[in-house]
Amino acid sequence: MKTRPDSLLGRLAVAARPSRPWLRVQASNWWTRVLLAGGARLRPLDGADLRTADLTGTYLRGANLRGADLRGAILRGADLRGAHLEEADLTRADLRGAYLIAANLTGADLTRADLRAVDLTGVDLTRAWLTGAHLVRADLPGAILPGAVLGGADLDGADLTRADLRGTDLRGAILRSADLDAANLDRANLDGADLVNVTWSERTRWPEAVAAVMRERSVPIGGGRYRVQGSGTTGADLPVPPVPVS
């Protein structure tokens, strides 16, 4: 954001670099953006107690929330792009419609968090806990999830293209109509996972234990892509012609 030094926004930008660097200012989301453009910094919130806080629509891009207690917090529509949320506790937090692009949630606890329709493009969820989380129609292309726990999570219609799901615990997860094009599920645990209508491609890497089964359960839909048929989990029987291994 460029501002002329003699303009109102220019003077505000200068004010954002006070001679007293410890000065703390509370501002609306719009003014926060103006002050940040002038060099101000968001107050570190690492380890902060923000239980049940209403942070709807709050501008927290790049914020330091490492280890913060956000249990039950309301973060609907919040801008958390590039935020640092490593080891943060977001149990039962409401993140519907939030922007978490490229955020770092390594080791974070998102048990039963509401992440419906959240943009999680490129987010780092390595070893994160998402047991029972609501991720219906969430955008997770390129997401990093090695070792994450998603047991019982609802990922109906989620976009998991190019997602790194190596070693992920997806036992009992709902993945109906999810897109797994080019996703890497090597060593993932899919026991009891619901994969009906999941789409995948030749670039998708299934766990060795279920790769053959998934091919047998799938029908080609064109462009090197397939759709999983059947009545439910990875072990469900399906009377459809097997898809030949190329």
Long-range contacts (C-beta under 8 A, 24 or more apart in sequence): 1-33, 1-34, 1-37, 3-37, 3-38, 9-34, 12-38, 13-37, 13-38, 13-39, 14-38, 16-40, 29-57, 29-58, 29-59, 32-59, 33-59, 46-84, 180-204, 181-225, 190-233, 190-234, 191-233, 191-234, 192-233, 192-234, 193-233, 193-234, 194-232, 194-233, 195-228, 195-230, 195-232, 195-233, 195-234, 196-228, 196-229, 196-230, 196-231, 196-232, 197-227, 197-228, 197-229, 198-227, 198-228, 199-225, 199-226, 199-227, 199-228, 200-225, 200-226, 200-228, 201-225, 201-226, 202-246, 210-234, 212-245, 215-242, 215-243, 215-245, 216-240, 216-242, 216-243, 218-243, 219-243
